[in-house]
Every structure is written in C-alpha cells, then in structure tokens.
Amino acid sequence: MKCGYCNNNMMQGWIPTAAIEWVPNSGELKWLYDNQNRVNGFRLGKFHFFNKQRQKAWYCPICDLLLINCKEE
Ligand SMILES: [Zn+2]
C-alpha cells in the first residue's frame, strides 16, 4: 500500500479495537448507524470488550498517518 501523501510504502498492521466509529463533521455519535448509508457515520465492530478484533490498517512513518480498512471481516 502506497501512502496517498508521500507515495512511500506503508507498513501493514492492525488496530486492536472493540469498535471504531467514524462520524462526519456535520454528524453526531449515535447508538445505531445505518450501515447502508455510511456517509452519515458508521461503526466497525461492536462496543462489547470481548469482541475486540484486529482492524487492518497501514501506517506511514514519514507522514505519521494511519489508513484503516473499513471492511468487516
Ligand atoms: Zn506518507
């Protein structure tokens, strides 16, 4: 995976998490998200601690940037 900013190779790794949420600037945190309409925000994984998973992510050490794969596996 190439970094979109500096075009160098990113390091593949993972983020240990029970849940990651993405919310647009115009949005709010929600208990339930419409997973068919992710532009209004979405959650990866579940809040429950024991559902902790490895969310695939790439890190660029030059830009100090993370790129997270939002697919649920
Ligand atoms: Zn970079």
N, CA, C, O and the ligand as a Tripos MOL2 file, in Angstrom:
@<TRIPOS>MOLECULE
protein
  293   291    74     0     0
PROTEIN
NO_CHARGES

@<TRIPOS>ATOM
      1 N           0.8520   -1.1930    0.0000 N.3       1 MET1
      2 CA          0.0000    0.0000    0.0000 C.3       1 MET1
      3 C           0.8860    1.2410    0.0000 C.2       1 MET1
      4 O           1.7580    1.3870    0.8560 O.2       1 MET1
      5 N           0.6590    2.1420   -0.9710 N.am      2 LYS2
      6 CA          1.4170    3.4030   -1.0470 C.3       2 LYS2
      7 C           0.6710    4.4910   -0.2880 C.2       2 LYS2
      8 O          -0.5540    4.5880   -0.3550 O.2       2 LYS2
      9 N           1.4310    5.3060    0.4320 N.am      3 CYS3
     10 CA          0.8410    6.4470    1.1330 C.3       3 CYS3
     11 C           0.3030    7.4390    0.1080 C.2       3 CYS3
     12 O           0.9980    7.7680   -0.8530 O.2       3 CYS3
     13 N          -0.9070    7.9140    0.2950 N.am      4 GLY4
     14 CA         -1.5270    8.8530   -0.6250 C.3       4 GLY4
     15 C          -0.9070   10.2440   -0.5810 C.2       4 GLY4
     16 O          -1.1430   11.0510   -1.4800 O.2       4 GLY4
     17 N          -0.1150   10.5380    0.4560 N.am      5 TYR5
     18 CA          0.5000   11.8570    0.5870 C.3       5 TYR5
     19 C           1.9220   11.8690    0.0460 C.2       5 TYR5
     20 O           2.2620   12.7360   -0.7590 O.2       5 TYR5
     21 N           2.7710   10.9150    0.4770 N.am      6 CYS6
     22 CA          4.1860   10.9450    0.1120 C.3       6 CYS6
     23 C           4.5560    9.8300   -0.8660 C.2       6 CYS6
     24 O           5.6750    9.8090   -1.3790 O.2       6 CYS6
     25 N           3.6300    8.9040   -1.1310 N.am      7 ASN7
     26 CA          3.8190    7.8140   -2.0920 C.3       7 ASN7
     27 C           4.8610    6.7800   -1.6650 C.2       7 ASN7
     28 O           5.2550    5.9540   -2.4880 O.2       7 ASN7
     29 N           5.3210    6.7920   -0.4160 N.am      8 ASN8
     30 CA          6.2040    5.7350    0.0680 C.3       8 ASN8
     31 C           5.3800    4.5490    0.5500 C.2       8 ASN8
     32 O           4.1680    4.6520    0.7360 O.2       8 ASN8
     33 N           6.0630    3.4110    0.7510 N.am      9 ASN9
     34 CA          5.3690    2.2150    1.2040 C.3       9 ASN9
     35 C           4.8950    2.3730    2.6410 C.2       9 ASN9
     36 O           5.6330    2.8450    3.5060 O.2       9 ASN9
     37 N           3.6480    1.9690    2.8810 N.am     10 MET10
     38 CA          3.1100    1.9910    4.2280 C.3      10 MET10
     39 C           3.3220    0.6240    4.8630 C.2      10 MET10
     40 O           3.3990   -0.3900    4.1690 O.2      10 MET10
     41 N           3.4160    0.6060    6.1970 N.am     11 MET11
     42 CA          3.5900   -0.6440    6.9310 C.3      11 MET11
     43 C           2.2220   -1.2130    7.2650 C.2      11 MET11
     44 O           1.3670   -0.5120    7.8070 O.2      11 MET11
     45 N           2.0100   -2.5030    6.9350 N.am     12 GLN12
     46 CA          0.7290   -3.1130    7.2670 C.3      12 GLN12
     47 C           0.7270   -3.5680    8.7120 C.2      12 GLN12
     48 O           1.7120   -4.1230    9.1990 O.2      12 GLN12
     49 N          -0.3670   -3.3360    9.3860 N.am     13 GLY13
     50 CA         -0.5180   -3.7660   10.7710 C.3      13 GLY13
     51 C          -1.9840   -3.8250   11.1180 C.2      13 GLY13
     52 O          -2.8290   -4.0230   10.2440 O.2      13 GLY13
     53 N          -2.2930   -3.6530   12.3960 N.am     14 TRP14
     54 CA         -3.6920   -3.7250   12.8150 C.3      14 TRP14
     55 C          -3.9130   -2.8820   14.0560 C.2      14 TRP14
     56 O          -2.9800   -2.5620   14.7910 O.2      14 TRP14
     57 N          -5.1550   -2.5350   14.2650 N.am     15 ILE15
     58 CA         -5.5580   -1.7440   15.4210 C.3      15 ILE15
     59 C          -6.4250   -2.6310   16.3130 C.2      15 ILE15
     60 O          -7.4720   -3.1080   15.8770 O.2      15 ILE15
     61 N          -5.9980   -2.8560   17.5600 N.am     16 PRO16
     62 CA         -6.8260   -3.6620   18.4640 C.3      16 PRO16
     63 C          -8.0010   -2.8170   18.9420 C.2      16 PRO16
     64 O          -7.8140   -1.7790   19.5760 O.2      16 PRO16
     65 N          -9.1890   -3.2610   18.6370 N.am     17 THR17
     66 CA        -10.3380   -2.4350   18.9930 C.3      17 THR17
     67 C         -11.5900   -3.2710   19.1600 C.2      17 THR17
     68 O         -11.7610   -4.2940   18.4970 O.2      17 THR17
     69 N         -12.4480   -2.8370   20.0350 N.am     18 ALA18
     70 CA        -13.7850   -3.4210   20.1050 C.3      18 ALA18
     71 C         -14.7010   -2.6930   19.1340 C.2      18 ALA18
     72 O         -15.6640   -3.2780   18.6380 O.2      18 ALA18
     73 N         -14.4170   -1.4310   18.8570 N.am     19 ALA19
     74 CA        -15.2270   -0.6620   17.9160 C.3      19 ALA19
     75 C         -14.4890    0.6030   17.5030 C.2      19 ALA19
     76 O         -13.8720    1.2780   18.3270 O.2      19 ALA19
     77 N         -14.5630    0.9100   16.2160 N.am     20 ILE20
     78 CA        -14.0960    2.1940   15.6960 C.3      20 ILE20
     79 C         -15.3160    2.8730   15.1000 C.2      20 ILE20
     80 O         -16.1050    2.2430   14.3960 O.2      20 ILE20
     81 N         -15.4690    4.1580   15.3850 N.am     21 GLU21
     82 CA        -16.5660    4.8920   14.7600 C.3      21 GLU21
     83 C         -15.9880    6.0190   13.9270 C.2      21 GLU21
     84 O         -14.9910    6.6450   14.2850 O.2      21 GLU21
     85 N         -16.6370    6.2500   12.8240 N.am     22 TRP22
     86 CA        -16.3250    7.4330   12.0210 C.3      22 TRP22
     87 C         -17.5900    8.2730   11.9380 C.2      22 TRP22
     88 O         -18.6670    7.7700   11.6180 O.2      22 TRP22
     89 N         -17.4410    9.5640   12.2310 N.am     23 VAL23
     90 CA        -18.5880   10.4680   12.2060 C.3      23 VAL23
     91 C         -18.1960   11.6840   11.3730 C.2      23 VAL23
     92 O         -17.1460   12.2730   11.6260 O.2      23 VAL23
     93 N         -19.0000   12.0810   10.3900 N.am     24 PRO24
     94 CA        -18.6630   13.2800    9.6170 C.3      24 PRO24
     95 C         -18.7550   14.5200   10.4980 C.2      24 PRO24
     96 O         -19.4440   14.5010   11.5180 O.2      24 PRO24
     97 N         -18.0740   15.5930   10.1210 N.am     25 ASN25
     98 CA        -18.0800   16.8250   10.9280 C.3      25 ASN25
     99 C         -19.4900   17.3270   11.1990 C.2      25 ASN25
    100 O         -19.7450   17.9370   12.2380 O.2      25 ASN25
    101 N         -20.3920   17.0780   10.2880 N.am     26 SER26
    102 CA        -21.7720   17.5590   10.4420 C.3      26 SER26
    103 C         -22.6250   16.5990   11.2720 C.2      26 SER26
    104 O         -23.7980   16.8780   11.5180 O.2      26 SER26
    105 N         -22.0520   15.4640   11.7120 N.am     27 GLY27
    106 CA        -22.8450   14.4240   12.3740 C.3      27 GLY27
    107 C         -22.6300   14.3720   13.8740 C.2      27 GLY27
    108 O         -21.8920   15.1750   14.4430 O.2      27 GLY27
    109 N         -23.2900   13.4110   14.5000 N.am     28 GLU28
    110 CA        -23.2150   13.1890   15.9400 C.3      28 GLU28
    111 C         -22.9770   11.7030   16.1990 C.2      28 GLU28
    112 O         -23.2720   10.8620   15.3500 O.2      28 GLU28
    113 N         -22.4400   11.3860   17.3870 N.am     29 LEU29
    114 CA        -22.3530    9.9800   17.7920 C.3      29 LEU29
    115 C         -23.7540    9.4040   17.9200 C.2      29 LEU29
    116 O         -24.6740   10.0820   18.3760 O.2      29 LEU29
    117 N         -23.9110    8.1510   17.5150 N.am     30 LYS30
    118 CA        -25.2200    7.5020   17.5960 C.3      30 LYS30
    119 C         -25.0530    6.1240   18.2070 C.2      30 LYS30
    120 O         -23.9740    5.5330   18.1570 O.2      30 LYS30
    121 N         -26.1390    5.6190   18.7890 N.am     31 TRP31
    122 CA        -26.1350    4.2340   19.2480 C.3      31 TRP31
    123 C         -26.2320    3.2950   18.0610 C.2      31 TRP31
    124 O         -25.5690    2.2600   18.0040 O.2      31 TRP31
    125 N         -27.0790    3.6860   17.1090 N.am     32 LEU32
    126 CA        -27.2790    2.8530   15.9300 C.3      32 LEU32
    127 C         -26.9880    3.6740   14.6780 C.2      32 LEU32
    128 O         -27.4070    4.8250   14.5610 O.2      32 LEU32
    129 N         -26.2740    3.0700   13.7610 N.am     33 TYR33
    130 CA        -25.9710    3.7110   12.4870 C.3      33 TYR33
    131 C         -26.6310    2.9220   11.3680 C.2      33 TYR33
    132 O         -26.8510    1.7170   11.4850 O.2      33 TYR33
    133 N         -26.9410    3.6110   10.2950 N.am     34 ASP34
    134 CA        -27.4710    2.9580    9.1070 C.3      34 ASP34
    135 C         -26.2840    2.5040    8.2680 C.2      34 ASP34
    136 O         -25.6490    3.3050    7.5820 O.2      34 ASP34
    137 N         -25.9950    1.2060    8.3330 N.am     35 ASN35
    138 CA        -24.7910    0.6820    7.6790 C.3      35 ASN35
    139 C         -24.8820    0.7180    6.1500 C.2      35 ASN35
    140 O         -23.8820    0.5270    5.4570 O.2      35 ASN35
    141 N         -26.0940    0.9650    5.6310 N.am     36 GLN36
    142 CA        -26.2490    1.0650    4.1820 C.3      36 GLN36
    143 C         -25.9260    2.4740    3.6890 C.2      36 GLN36
    144 O         -25.7970    2.7060    2.4870 O.2      36 GLN36
    145 N         -25.7980    3.4010    4.6190 N.am     37 ASN37
    146 CA        -25.5970    4.8030    4.2530 C.3      37 ASN37
    147 C         -24.4460    5.3650    5.0880 C.2      37 ASN37
    148 O         -24.6570    6.2130    5.9550 O.2      37 ASN37
    149 N         -23.2290    4.8890    4.8220 N.am     38 ARG38
    150 CA        -22.0860    5.1780    5.6890 C.3      38 ARG38
    151 C         -21.6260    6.6270    5.6590 C.2      38 ARG38
    152 O         -20.8480    7.0380    6.5200 O.2      38 ARG38
    153 N         -22.0830    7.4100    4.6920 N.am     39 VAL39
    154 CA        -21.6540    8.8170    4.6470 C.3      39 VAL39
    155 C         -22.1670    9.5990    5.8510 C.2      39 VAL39
    156 O         -21.6540   10.6800    6.1380 O.2      39 VAL39
    157 N         -23.1720    9.0760    6.5680 N.am     40 ASN40
    158 CA        -23.6830    9.7450    7.7670 C.3      40 ASN40
    159 C         -23.0350    9.2110    9.0480 C.2      40 ASN40
    160 O         -23.4620    9.5530   10.1510 O.2      40 ASN40
    161 N         -22.0020    8.3710    8.8990 N.am     41 GLY41
    162 CA        -21.3130    7.8160   10.0520 C.3      41 GLY41
    163 C         -21.5180    6.3140   10.1270 C.2      41 GLY41
    164 O         -22.5250    5.7850    9.6550 O.2      41 GLY41
    165 N         -20.5520    5.6350   10.7240 N.am     42 PHE42
    166 CA        -20.6840    4.1920   10.8800 C.3      42 PHE42
    167 C         -19.7570    3.6940   11.9790 C.2      42 PHE42
    168 O         -18.8510    4.4010   12.4200 O.2      42 PHE42
    169 N         -20.0040    2.4570   12.4120 N.am     43 ARG43
    170 CA        -19.1980    1.8130   13.4580 C.3      43 ARG43
    171 C         -18.6670    0.5000   12.9180 C.2      43 ARG43
    172 O         -19.4040   -0.2760   12.3100 O.2      43 ARG43
    173 N         -17.3760    0.2530   13.1440 N.am     44 LEU44
    174 CA        -16.7620   -1.0330   12.8100 C.3      44 LEU44
    175 C         -16.6460   -1.8300   14.0970 C.2      44 LEU44
    176 O         -16.1110   -1.3340   15.0890 O.2      44 LEU44
    177 N         -17.1310   -3.0340   14.0900 N.am     45 GLY45
    178 CA        -17.0770   -3.8640   15.2830 C.3      45 GLY45
    179 C         -18.2020   -3.5020   16.2430 C.2      45 GLY45
    180 O         -19.1140   -2.7450   15.9120 O.2      45 GLY45
    181 N         -18.1070   -4.0670   17.4410 N.am     46 LYS46
    182 CA        -19.1380   -3.8580   18.4540 C.3      46 LYS46
    183 C         -18.4870   -3.2970   19.7080 C.2      46 LYS46
    184 O         -17.2910   -3.4830   19.9300 O.2      46 LYS46
    185 N         -19.2770   -2.6090   20.5280 N.am     47 PHE47
    186 CA        -18.7320   -1.9860   21.7290 C.3      47 PHE47
    187 C         -18.2250   -3.0040   22.7330 C.2      47 PHE47
    188 O         -17.3260   -2.7060   23.5190 O.2      47 PHE47
    189 N         -18.7950   -4.2120   22.7150 N.am     48 HIS48
    190 CA        -18.5050   -5.1830   23.7610 C.3      48 HIS48
    191 C         -17.0090   -5.5190   23.7960 C.2      48 HIS48
    192 O         -16.4210   -5.8740   22.7750 O.2      48 HIS48
    193 N         -16.4090   -5.4030   24.9700 N.am     49 PHE49
    194 CA        -14.9640   -5.5850   25.1230 C.3      49 PHE49
    195 C         -14.4920   -6.9170   24.5580 C.2      49 PHE49
    196 O         -13.4270   -6.9970   23.9450 O.2      49 PHE49
    197 N         -15.2850   -7.9610   24.7660 N.am     50 PHE50
    198 CA        -14.8250   -9.2930   24.3620 C.3      50 PHE50
    199 C         -14.9270   -9.5190   22.8570 C.2      50 PHE50
    200 O         -14.5050  -10.5570   22.3470 O.2      50 PHE50
    201 N         -15.4790   -8.5580   22.1630 N.am     51 ASN51
    202 CA        -15.4910   -8.6210   20.7080 C.3      51 ASN51
    203 C         -14.2610   -7.9540   20.1010 C.2      51 ASN51
    204 O         -14.2010   -7.7220   18.8930 O.2      51 ASN51
    205 N         -13.2780   -7.6490   20.9520 N.am     52 LYS52
    206 CA        -12.0840   -6.9520   20.4630 C.3      52 LYS52
    207 C         -11.5200   -7.6690   19.2370 C.2      52 LYS52
    208 O         -11.3200   -8.8840   19.2480 O.2      52 LYS52
    209 N         -11.2770   -6.9160   18.2100 N.am     53 GLN53
    210 CA        -10.8140   -7.5020   16.9600 C.3      53 GLN53
    211 C          -9.5780   -6.7720   16.4590 C.2      53 GLN53
    212 O          -9.1370   -5.7870   17.0510 O.2      53 GLN53
    213 N          -9.0250   -7.2730   15.3560 N.am     54 ARG54
    214 CA         -7.8840   -6.6480   14.7120 C.3      54 ARG54
    215 C          -8.3760   -5.9770   13.4380 C.2      54 ARG54
    216 O          -8.6980   -6.6440   12.4540 O.2      54 ARG54
    217 N          -8.4290   -4.6600   13.4680 N.am     55 GLN55
    218 CA         -8.8610   -3.9290   12.2870 C.3      55 GLN55
    219 C          -7.6310   -3.6070   11.4450 C.2      55 GLN55
    220 O          -6.7110   -2.9280   11.9010 O.2      55 GLN55
    221 N          -7.6300   -4.1050   10.2050 N.am     56 LYS56
    222 CA         -6.4640   -3.9520    9.3360 C.3      56 LYS56
    223 C          -6.1780   -2.4690    9.0850 C.2      56 LYS56
    224 O          -7.0940   -1.6970    8.8000 O.2      56 LYS56
    225 N          -4.9050   -2.0760    9.1920 N.am     57 ALA57
    226 CA         -4.5290   -0.6740    8.9980 C.3      57 ALA57
    227 C          -3.1000   -0.5830    8.4890 C.2      57 ALA57
    228 O          -2.2900   -1.4780    8.7300 O.2      57 ALA57
    229 N          -2.7950    0.4880    7.7910 N.am     58 TRP58
    230 CA         -1.4500    0.7400    7.2960 C.3      58 TRP58
    231 C          -0.9590    2.0400    7.9170 C.2      58 TRP58
    232 O          -1.7270    2.9810    8.1180 O.2      58 TRP58
    233 N           0.3440    2.0720    8.2180 N.am     59 TYR59
    234 CA          0.9370    3.2540    8.8500 C.3      59 TYR59
    235 C           2.0400    3.8090    7.9770 C.2      59 TYR59
    236 O           2.8890    3.0540    7.5020 O.2      59 TYR59
    237 N           2.0460    5.1170    7.7550 N.am     60 CYS60
    238 CA          3.1500    5.7820    7.0570 C.3      60 CYS60
    239 C           3.9970    6.4800    8.1100 C.2      60 CYS60
    240 O           3.5470    7.4580    8.7070 O.2      60 CYS60
    241 N           5.2440    5.9900    8.3580 N.am     61 PRO61
    242 CA          6.0940    6.6090    9.3900 C.3      61 PRO61
    243 C           6.5990    7.9880    8.9790 C.2      61 PRO61
    244 O           7.0020    8.7700    9.8400 O.2      61 PRO61
    245 N           6.5890    8.3050    7.6920 N.am     62 ILE62
    246 CA          7.0480    9.6270    7.2370 C.3      62 ILE62
    247 C           5.9790   10.6870    7.5320 C.2      62 ILE62
    248 O           6.2880   11.7630    8.0450 O.2      62 ILE62
    249 N           4.7260   10.3740    7.2030 N.am     63 CYS63
    250 CA          3.6300   11.3330    7.3900 C.3      63 CYS63
    251 C           2.9330   11.1550    8.7390 C.2      63 CYS63
    252 O           2.0920   11.9740    9.1090 O.2      63 CYS63
    253 N           3.2740   10.0860    9.4830 N.am     64 ASP64
    254 CA          2.6110    9.7770   10.7540 C.3      64 ASP64
    255 C           1.0990    9.6580   10.5250 C.2      64 ASP64
    256 O           0.2920   10.2810   11.2150 O.2      64 ASP64
    257 N           0.7520    8.8430    9.5390 N.am     65 LEU65
    258 CA         -0.6240    8.7460    9.0660 C.3      65 LEU65
    259 C          -1.0860    7.3000    9.1190 C.2      65 LEU65
    260 O          -0.3310    6.3890    8.7790 O.2      65 LEU65
    261 N          -2.3190    7.0910    9.5420 N.am     66 LEU66
    262 CA         -2.9150    5.7600    9.5140 C.3      66 LEU66
    263 C          -3.9730    5.6860    8.4270 C.2      66 LEU66
    264 O          -4.7320    6.6330    8.2230 O.2      66 LEU66
    265 N          -4.0180    4.5640    7.7340 N.am     67 LEU67
    266 CA         -5.0570    4.2850    6.7610 C.3      67 LEU67
    267 C          -5.7480    3.0180    7.2410 C.2      67 LEU67
    268 O          -5.1160    1.9670    7.3510 O.2      67 LEU67
    269 N          -7.0100    3.1100    7.5210 N.am     68 ILE68
    270 CA         -7.7510    1.9820    8.0990 C.3      68 ILE68
    271 C          -8.6600    1.3590    7.0560 C.2      68 ILE68
    272 O          -9.4090    2.0620    6.3780 O.2      68 ILE68
    273 N          -8.5960    0.0590    6.9290 N.am     69 ASN69
    274 CA         -9.5110   -0.6690    6.0560 C.3      69 ASN69
    275 C         -10.8360   -0.8210    6.7980 C.2      69 ASN69
    276 O         -10.8870   -1.4140    7.8760 O.2      69 ASN69
    277 N         -11.8900   -0.2890    6.2250 N.am     70 CYS70
    278 CA        -13.1950   -0.2750    6.9130 C.3      70 CYS70
    279 C         -14.0280   -1.5120    6.6500 C.2      70 CYS70
    280 O         -15.1620   -1.5960    7.1220 O.2      70 CYS70
    281 N         -13.5010   -2.4760    5.9100 N.am     71 LYS71
    282 CA        -14.2640   -3.6990    5.6810 C.3      71 LYS71
    283 C         -14.2920   -4.5280    6.9650 C.2      71 LYS71
    284 O         -13.2880   -4.6230    7.6720 O.2      71 LYS71
    285 N         -15.4380   -5.1220    7.2580 N.am     72 GLU72
    286 CA        -15.5580   -6.0150    8.4090 C.3      72 GLU72
    287 C         -15.2720   -7.4210    7.9180 C.2      72 GLU72
    288 O         -15.8630   -7.8700    6.9360 O.2      72 GLU72
    289 N         -14.3730   -8.1180    8.5930 N.am     73 GLU73
    290 CA        -14.0050   -9.4540    8.1290 C.3      73 GLU73
    291 C         -14.4620  -10.5110    9.1000 C.2      73 GLU73
    292 O         -14.2360  -11.7000    8.8710 O.2      73 GLU73
    293 ZN          3.3430    9.2480    3.7540 Zn       74 ZN74
@<TRIPOS>BOND
     1     1     2 1
     2     2     3 1
     3     3     4 2
     4     3     5 am
     5     5     6 1
     6     6     7 1
     7     7     8 2
     8     7     9 am
     9     9    10 1
    10    10    11 1
    11    11    12 2
    12    11    13 am
    13    13    14 1
    14    14    15 1
    15    15    16 2
    16    15    17 am
    17    17    18 1
    18    18    19 1
    19    19    20 2
    20    19    21 am
    21    21    22 1
    22    22    23 1
    23    23    24 2
    24    23    25 am
    25    25    26 1
    26    26    27 1
    27    27    28 2
    28    27    29 am
    29    29    30 1
    30    30    31 1
    31    31    32 2
    32    31    33 am
    33    33    34 1
    34    34    35 1
    35    35    36 2
    36    35    37 am
    37    37    38 1
    38    38    39 1
    39    39    40 2
    40    39    41 am
    41    41    42 1
    42    42    43 1
    43    43    44 2
    44    43    45 am
    45    45    46 1
    46    46    47 1
    47    47    48 2
    48    47    49 am
    49    49    50 1
    50    50    51 1
    51    51    52 2
    52    51    53 am
    53    53    54 1
    54    54    55 1
    55    55    56 2
    56    55    57 am
    57    57    58 1
    58    58    59 1
    59    59    60 2
    60    59    61 am
    61    61    62 1
    62    62    63 1
    63    63    64 2
    64    63    65 am
    65    65    66 1
    66    66    67 1
    67    67    68 2
    68    67    69 am
    69    69    70 1
    70    70    71 1
    71    71    72 2
    72    71    73 am
    73    73    74 1
    74    74    75 1
    75    75    76 2
    76    75    77 am
    77    77    78 1
    78    78    79 1
    79    79    80 2
    80    79    81 am
    81    81    82 1
    82    82    83 1
    83    83    84 2
    84    83    85 am
    85    85    86 1
    86    86    87 1
    87    87    88 2
    88    87    89 am
    89    89    90 1
    90    90    91 1
    91    91    92 2
    92    91    93 am
    93    93    94 1
    94    94    95 1
    95    95    96 2
    96    95    97 am
    97    97    98 1
    98    98    99 1
    99    99   100 2
   100    99   101 am
   101   101   102 1
   102   102   103 1
   103   103   104 2
   104   103   105 am
   105   105   106 1
   106   106   107 1
   107   107   108 2
   108   107   109 am
   109   109   110 1
   110   110   111 1
   111   111   112 2
   112   111   113 am
   113   113   114 1
   114   114   115 1
   115   115   116 2
   116   115   117 am
   117   117   118 1
   118   118   119 1
   119   119   120 2
   120   119   121 am
   121   121   122 1
   122   122   123 1
   123   123   124 2
   124   123   125 am
   125   125   126 1
   126   126   127 1
   127   127   128 2
   128   127   129 am
   129   129   130 1
   130   130   131 1
   131   131   132 2
   132   131   133 am
   133   133   134 1
   134   134   135 1
   135   135   136 2
   136   135   137 am
   137   137   138 1
   138   138   139 1
   139   139   140 2
   140   139   141 am
   141   141   142 1
   142   142   143 1
   143   143   144 2
   144   143   145 am
   145   145   146 1
   146   146   147 1
   147   147   148 2
   148   147   149 am
   149   149   150 1
   150   150   151 1
   151   151   152 2
   152   151   153 am
   153   153   154 1
   154   154   155 1
   155   155   156 2
   156   155   157 am
   157   157   158 1
   158   158   159 1
   159   159   160 2
   160   159   161 am
   161   161   162 1
   162   162   163 1
   163   163   164 2
   164   163   165 am
   165   165   166 1
   166   166   167 1
   167   167   168 2
   168   167   169 am
   169   169   170 1
   170   170   171 1
   171   171   172 2
   172   171   173 am
   173   173   174 1
   174   174   175 1
   175   175   176 2
   176   175   177 am
   177   177   178 1
   178   178   179 1
   179   179   180 2
   180   179   181 am
   181   181   182 1
   182   182   183 1
   183   183   184 2
   184   183   185 am
   185   185   186 1
   186   186   187 1
   187   187   188 2
   188   187   189 am
   189   189   190 1
   190   190   191 1
   191   191   192 2
   192   191   193 am
   193   193   194 1
   194   194   195 1
   195   195   196 2
   196   195   197 am
   197   197   198 1
   198   198   199 1
   199   199   200 2
   200   199   201 am
   201   201   202 1
   202   202   203 1
   203   203   204 2
   204   203   205 am
   205   205   206 1
   206   206   207 1
   207   207   208 2
   208   207   209 am
   209   209   210 1
   210   210   211 1
   211   211   212 2
   212   211   213 am
   213   213   214 1
   214   214   215 1
   215   215   216 2
   216   215   217 am
   217   217   218 1
   218   218   219 1
   219   219   220 2
   220   219   221 am
   221   221   222 1
   222   222   223 1
   223   223   224 2
   224   223   225 am
   225   225   226 1
   226   226   227 1
   227   227   228 2
   228   227   229 am
   229   229   230 1
   230   230   231 1
   231   231   232 2
   232   231   233 am
   233   233   234 1
   234   234   235 1
   235   235   236 2
   236   235   237 am
   237   237   238 1
   238   238   239 1
   239   239   240 2
   240   239   241 am
   241   241   242 1
   242   242   243 1
   243   243   244 2
   244   243   245 am
   245   245   246 1
   246   246   247 1
   247   247   248 2
   248   247   249 am
   249   249   250 1
   250   250   251 1
   251   251   252 2
   252   251   253 am
   253   253   254 1
   254   254   255 1
   255   255   256 2
   256   255   257 am
   257   257   258 1
   258   258   259 1
   259   259   260 2
   260   259   261 am
   261   261   262 1
   262   262   263 1
   263   263   264 2
   264   263   265 am
   265   265   266 1
   266   266   267 1
   267   267   268 2
   268   267   269 am
   269   269   270 1
   270   270   271 1
   271   271   272 2
   272   271   273 am
   273   273   274 1
   274   274   275 1
   275   275   276 2
   276   275   277 am
   277   277   278 1
   278   278   279 1
   279   279   280 2
   280   279   281 am
   281   281   282 1
   282   282   283 1
   283   283   284 2
   284   283   285 am
   285   285   286 1
   286   286   287 1
   287   287   288 2
   288   287   289 am
   289   289   290 1
   290   290   291 1
   291   291   292 2
@<TRIPOS>SUBSTRUCTURE
     1 MET1         2 RESIDUE 1 A MET
     2 LYS2         6 RESIDUE 1 A LYS
     3 CYS3        10 RESIDUE 1 A CYS
     4 GLY4        14 RESIDUE 1 A GLY
     5 TYR5        18 RESIDUE 1 A TYR
     6 CYS6        22 RESIDUE 1 A CYS
     7 ASN7        26 RESIDUE 1 A ASN
     8 ASN8        30 RESIDUE 1 A ASN
     9 ASN9        34 RESIDUE 1 A ASN
    10 MET10       38 RESIDUE 1 A MET
    11 MET11       42 RESIDUE 1 A MET
    12 GLN12       46 RESIDUE 1 A GLN
    13 GLY13       50 RESIDUE 1 A GLY
    14 TRP14       54 RESIDUE 1 A TRP
    15 ILE15       58 RESIDUE 1 A ILE
    16 PRO16       62 RESIDUE 1 A PRO
    17 THR17       66 RESIDUE 1 A THR
    18 ALA18       70 RESIDUE 1 A ALA
    19 ALA19       74 RESIDUE 1 A ALA
    20 ILE20       78 RESIDUE 1 A ILE
    21 GLU21       82 RESIDUE 1 A GLU
    22 TRP22       86 RESIDUE 1 A TRP
    23 VAL23       90 RESIDUE 1 A VAL
    24 PRO24       94 RESIDUE 1 A PRO
    25 ASN25       98 RESIDUE 1 A ASN
    26 SER26      102 RESIDUE 1 A SER
    27 GLY27      106 RESIDUE 1 A GLY
    28 GLU28      110 RESIDUE 1 A GLU
    29 LEU29      114 RESIDUE 1 A LEU
    30 LYS30      118 RESIDUE 1 A LYS
    31 TRP31      122 RESIDUE 1 A TRP
    32 LEU32      126 RESIDUE 1 A LEU
    33 TYR33      130 RESIDUE 1 A TYR
    34 ASP34      134 RESIDUE 1 A ASP
    35 ASN35      138 RESIDUE 1 A ASN
    36 GLN36      142 RESIDUE 1 A GLN
    37 ASN37      146 RESIDUE 1 A ASN
    38 ARG38      150 RESIDUE 1 A ARG
    39 VAL39      154 RESIDUE 1 A VAL
    40 ASN40      158 RESIDUE 1 A ASN
    41 GLY41      162 RESIDUE 1 A GLY
    42 PHE42      166 RESIDUE 1 A PHE
    43 ARG43      170 RESIDUE 1 A ARG
    44 LEU44      174 RESIDUE 1 A LEU
    45 GLY45      178 RESIDUE 1 A GLY
    46 LYS46      182 RESIDUE 1 A LYS
    47 PHE47      186 RESIDUE 1 A PHE
    48 HIS48      190 RESIDUE 1 A HIS
    49 PHE49      194 RESIDUE 1 A PHE
    50 PHE50      198 RESIDUE 1 A PHE
    51 ASN51      202 RESIDUE 1 A ASN
    52 LYS52      206 RESIDUE 1 A LYS
    53 GLN53      210 RESIDUE 1 A GLN
    54 ARG54      214 RESIDUE 1 A ARG
    55 GLN55      218 RESIDUE 1 A GLN
    56 LYS56      222 RESIDUE 1 A LYS
    57 ALA57      226 RESIDUE 1 A ALA
    58 TRP58      230 RESIDUE 1 A TRP
    59 TYR59      234 RESIDUE 1 A TYR
    60 CYS60      238 RESIDUE 1 A CYS
    61 PRO61      242 RESIDUE 1 A PRO
    62 ILE62      246 RESIDUE 1 A ILE
    63 CYS63      250 RESIDUE 1 A CYS
    64 ASP64      254 RESIDUE 1 A ASP
    65 LEU65      258 RESIDUE 1 A LEU
    66 LEU66      262 RESIDUE 1 A LEU
    67 LEU67      266 RESIDUE 1 A LEU
    68 ILE68      270 RESIDUE 1 A ILE
    69 ASN69      274 RESIDUE 1 A ASN
    70 CYS70      278 RESIDUE 1 A CYS
    71 LYS71      282 RESIDUE 1 A LYS
    72 GLU72      286 RESIDUE 1 A GLU
    73 GLU73      290 RESIDUE 1 A GLU
    74 ZN74       293 GROUP 0 **** ****
